[in-house]
Amino acid sequence: MISFSSVTLSLSIFLSGYLTSICATPPTTTQRSPYETDRIRIITGDFAINASRAVVIISAYHALIALIYQSNTSSSILPAICPHPENLNPETLTWSPTALLSLLAIAAGSAIRLSAFGGLGRNFTFYLAVPDRLVTDGVYAHVQHPSYTGLALVGLGCVGLCGRWDGAVGACALSKDVIERLDGWGMMVIGALGTVAAMVVGMRVRDEERMLREKFGREWEGWHARTASVAVIGVGPVESRAPSDHFPFNSATSSRFSSPILVRPLLGLFPINWIDSNMGIFSRFLKLTTIGGAATVGGFFWYTRNDVFVPLPLSDRIFHSARFNALNPLRNPTTHDLCIRRVPLSDIDPTLLEKKGKLVEAFCAGVWSGWGYAFQRAYLARKYQGPETANQLWSRSELRSSTYEPGTLITDHFEVVEKTPNRIVVRCGASPRVQEVRPSDGLFEMSVDVKPDEGVAEFGLKSCFFQGLGKAEAQPMPPHIVWLHQQYTKLWMETAIRNVLR
């Protein structure tokens, strides 16, 4: 039987696809005289129409898969419409945080973009055309280009929900081997496409502002000076001054560029007229980069807010184990830490609590098969995967299904050296093909402590790095590298936890 949850999610996905399609469809068919300079006109006609149709098809298919994914009849129906159902990711087909945030982004972005459509009315055309009036009320009383922020939110939501290898279309269309080869490349592809999209939007914004300045003159300059340029992200207005012969933005001498000591040595590499015509682009790019970077950092710390580093005393068993003494015979100083994450038992997959050892196996599998390790896994595979390492775990499916018995080798960088019902310890620091004492060595422990009285399971990631060969006087990692390592550990923790949840 199809559940109420599946029905609501399916309808939400289809509605989000419909809204996305509307956002990609020109709101008016009124023909106006095109402006002479429209550098992205090629993607504003049939391309936009075809893109909107593709979005409807993709969202409808994704909604159908979500509708039957959790039903009792999915075992017979799902393979008929999805050739590779084993590739499907529950995160995009159930009411998960990923699905919810993606749908909210699409809803918010659609609201912003459609309000911009309504504000401009018949003057809103996808191709660049001179409007008959300057709209400065409604959302345009605060923001000059709100539709692009709305479109960006819609795009991010679509990528999070459907535009991924393990989304309904990608998972069903691509074989398991292909998806495993693509694993780790998704973020790079998205980053490249996002960069291109930002450049395209930047060109359109500059063309629009030049057109409006020419048409409305001082009226536009006054509005331009008191409103933000690119919507909610907070890019401030461009200060007005006499327009350049080539471009309606600030010159290199603008006070907005406040780092002359850093900038002037670079200016000599370019002609003055080129600098004058493009400094506005640089200034906006720096603002967008700063704001985007701050938002990314803030999002990361919010995402990992429940991961806590606690002191790891020298009395801990890892410092007195036979393995540690053998690998660090001179007792060199260590860089060590312990990251803890507490999860309510009610949130954990109950099948993992039925037998001792299952929970720590799933936690360990989540570390190595999760996307937090994907980039490093892809890098190591390109560098070391071959006939000599064919006996090691490389693919995501192998890493997810392994029980991590002692002797298991992981991506030519880790070796399981100890396993108990509540912890799995791996040796790290170099290739496991080098078994003797190494210049750089370490132990990494993944542990689970189930506490029924408190109703929680406490997951731990314990790291201990040291120099094995030769005498060392200081810790192997400087403070800034320790800090970066801890952020990476928190990322591993969060992606590993996802593998043990219901």
Helices and strands as residue ranges (DSSP letters): H 4-23, G 41-43, H 46-69, H 74-81, G 85-87, G 90-92, H 97-120, G 121-123, G 138-141, H 146-161, H 168-173, H 176-182, H 186-216, H 218-226, G 231-233, H 260-267, H 272-303, E 308-310, G 317-320, H 322-327, E 334-344, G 345-347, G 350-353, H 358-369, G 371-373, H 374-384, G 387-389, H 396-401, E 409-410, E 414-420, E 423-428, E 441-451, E 456-466, H 479-497
